[in-house]
């Protein structure tokens, strides 16, 4: 009879431990998400020299290749690039240099969109 009582108690203890471990993991993920969101920056560039959709596509691919870029778009017509990036992995200056290396002039319009 004594062993019949111990089995459910041990099972409940293990379940409780598992729930607590999952809860701790969730808290860690939320903290990481908050710190990651603090490292994300959005910039908006005005690009001079885009003459066609091919130019826009070339810039798009060059930006995509930069480590740390999370989202980006290059508008033609309009000649605007909006880039979200992790500032711990790349910088605004690096992104600007990548576009300028393709032969375009770049001007920062806004820090945040």
Secondary structure, 3 states (H helix, E strand, C coil): CHHHHHHHHHHHHHHHHHHHHHHHHHHHHHHHHHHHHHHEEEEEEEEECCCCHHHHHHHHHHHHCCCCEEEEEEECCCCEEEEEEECCCCCHHHHHHHHHHCCCEEEEEECCC
